């Protein structure tokens, strides 16, 4: 790839990004995650509060406004568009439900909707106001909403192994999966692309498996193995070494954290930090590195607290695993504790079913699912499982949040690291005395207020709102301090997680999902569409989470193995066989190679649910090895590359871009830090206040550890993660967006992090290699895993010719500029 004159690379990047920004943003509201947010947070509110006056079904469009379709809500009525994607001020519907205009209040003659709902609408609009209601499916088929129809739908049929198809070019295939790909290509008049060159293939393999670029030594060794043993043996040897590397668990563990919506703060209005979330992050990395069978991996996260254990260390590990259910977003400013509990259970149900089944069961909270065979009975039967579960998240009540949560105490014998201080027994006694005094004051003042009210006196004078808030907030802070230590004041090992409640319940069916409209209790069970013949019944005295986990991981379950096989395929080939990663339902896409997906799913289970074996099988295939070169004839037939006639070019994710800069500069610290910035410096406090702390880096970085250890705060991500399309940590995300926008180019030009890495790269090159041209070449190899071509060498030499008369200091800065230009190129942040 011929490079632009280095002094102007960043400028060209800026204008290139500017030209593509409009196209990139135009699709932002079409992502599955954004549509899922609409279905779970926005549509139910519109149905309940708006459709009675603004829908075709109601026969009303007051004010000329229809809100039951995408076209209607964007066209608006007499006052203009109800929703303007990305613009809060111009969205009249948001103004109406916020009650900021005294002449425009919706719903009319009723109380304002809860702040959490208004916040959801703000988030929805900011994300582009995704609205799938007007999107018509290519098929005219009726959605399989009945049990009978659903069991005929492809996703709800048990996967079976298919015999590899016969192909004309039988010598091309290296693995079984290649036959399926080649057969589809031949059926469409296409041929696969030649293999990628060794440097390109090795770079692809390293980034895909460990998220880091190969070193020059690794490139040289790989080439020598190809020459001596052949490409098949060399690739297998390199793959096995990378799979055994601890960096594999960090790379592939991060993929799961996207799905698990991992974050270290609550999000929503209060947005309080979660100082113990890092333990779950580390659990995931360790589990992936150990190749913990995926069925066991899921079971531990859903019901680890209910599994047997041999010692304290194992007990602690299993408790930490349940952090999966505890780390979701929470409205800690919710005024109604019952609503808070219902929202927690709903969020957990939604996360598990989307992450494991790629199904939106939670869409049946307010009504039977419109597209898939999940009824309200299904939803509330499963809801009872999570309603019988207590969530431990470890935040104290404060002036910023009305609701607190207990932390989960780990066994001492596990020797888990503790990052908060002890306070001593005397301090514990002082806090207990202070807490008791506050409780007594509250009781006395409440009694005095009641007496005053009965006698016609001034109750407010006896117990004012200010007094109540002071006692509430102060007591909450004291309880929070006491929860961190034992009776002697020694710091306790704490985590996030779940355990069964003492009171196990069957949830009532809530009319329209409203907690104040309970119906008859629904016995706990699992969705009826999936029949597991020998599935265990839910015990009366347990939540049913363990039985749910075993139901999900049963070999007869049609979705779990399929969904995970599809996730692995996407991370290695750029797109899933089912492109709607988190939606295998009727409104999602159909698989491009259904027989291949089934075969991979069955083999995945037969191989002991080993993710590493599945990864190895795919990367050793001829399909994975293909070049990404453009072929016009193939492109005309298959412009989206659904038949896989080449490897799709991909941009690196945010973490890989940052880590690669640290690697080429020779500055990456591969050691795992203990805890995270949240645990060690931020602590448990509102995220809105951290900008006032000079000890916390403004960009939330300031580290040379891998990017997976950067803090993940909802609505306040580190700059590099935020700019380069990090997964939204409040949603299950199996497929990140990829945008190309001007602010990314500005970051590459102006960020102190990038500038420091460029200086590090310049110093490394000059330290490791002598000679001007050799240094230019070495920088290229470090950044791109290849030597510069003749044109690029010519441009580089010309760039340095202009620096002949510079001082040593000026020359050094010139070399740093050259290195920064390399780091800012598209080739550095893309995979061929």
Secondary structure, 3 states (H helix, E strand, C coil): CCCCCHHHHHHHHHHHHHHHHHHHHHCHHHCHHHHHHHHHHHHHHHHHHHCCCEECCCCEEHHHCCCCCHHHHHHCECCECCCCCCCCCCCHHHHHHHCCECCECCCCCCCCCCHHHHHHHHHHHHCCCCCHHHCCCCCCCCCCCCHHHHCCCHHHCCCCCCCCCCCCCCCCCCCHHHHHHHHHHHHCCCCCCCECCHHHHHHHHHHHHHCCCCCHHHHHHHHHHHHHHCHHHHHHHHHHHHHCCHHHHHHHHHHHHHHCCCCCECCCCCCEECCCCHHHHHHHHHHHHCCCCHHHHHHHHHHHHHCCCCCHHHHHHHHHHCHHHHCCCCCCCCCCHHHHHHHHHHHHHHHHHHHHHCCCHHHHCCCCCCCCCCCHHHHHHHHHHHHCEEEECCECCECCECCCECCEECCHHHCCCCCCCCCCHHHHHHHHHHHHHHHHHHHHHHHHHHHHHHCCCCHHHHCCHHHHHHHHHHHHHHHHHHHCECCCCCECCEECEEEECCCCCCCEEEHHHCCCCEEEECCCCCCCCCCCCCCCCCCCCCCCHHHHHHHHCCCCCCCHHHHHHHHHHHHHHCCCCCCCCCCCCCCCCCCCCHHHHHHHHHHHHHCCCCHHHHHHHHHCCHHHHECCCCCHHHHHHCCCCCCCCCCCCEECCHHHHHHHHHHHCCCCECCCCCCCHHHHHHCCCEHHHHHHCCCCCCCCCCCCECHHHCCCCCCCCCHHHHHCCCCCCCCCCCCCCCCCCHHHHHHHHHCHHHHHHHHHHHHHHHHHCCCHHHHHHHHHHHHHCCCCCHHHHHHHHHHHHCCCCCCHHHHHHHHHHHHHHHHHCCCCCEEC
